[in-house]
Amino acid sequence: MINRMLYNDHHHKLFQNVPVSRKYTVLNIFLLYIVSIFIVYLLYLVSATALIGITFGIIYLANPKSFSNSPPESAVHQVIDTTKGNMLMLCILLIILFIGVAITLIKNKKLRLSSFAGFATISYGLLFFLKFNMPISPISDKVEFLESFSIMPQGNTILLYVSFATIIICISSVFVGYKLYVGKSNDSKYY
């Protein structure tokens, strides 16, 4: 969709209708994805919390004695463990979207497609490498990505490195996207 808005030669380009500099246009493109990720993540958390709350409410109404047998600290550890996996997935989503938007701003179609292919190959390769090095979950006796990541001994270190990489990649992809979209011509003030 962004490609059609940016590079459509047959019709007016969407972002040229507004009389602002290209710098603000490219920043708004990235801001759109930041806001949409934030809204989708909040909607996901609210809907997951509501679903879990309704499920526990129905289970409690059906069998209230089952809740008195479970220790309360196990629920806290479960929430912390799933939060680590959720943070990892949020960082991976941010990396994919920011690099994807920056690659979308490449004007040469062959270079853009090969960049997408290279980025997808590298990112899936890293995820498969991480999955093969994960421990087996004691509950299901197989490797489940989020659950195995939560019990992985190096999970906190990996999450810390991925968080730093996310910050660096997001900031650098905005600068690269700006350079790709604006280019070297600064002849016109509003172009």
HUNORLIN-V942185 format. One record per helix or strand of 3 or more residues. SS is the DSSP state (~ for helix, > for strand). FROM is the first residue (numbers start at 0). TO is the last residue. If there is no record, write none. Layout:
SS | FROM | TO
SS | FROM | TO
//
This chain:
~ | 1 | 6
~ | 13 | 15
~ | 21 | 61
~ | 64 | 67
~ | 71 | 103
~ | 108 | 131
~ | 144 | 150
~ | 154 | 181
//
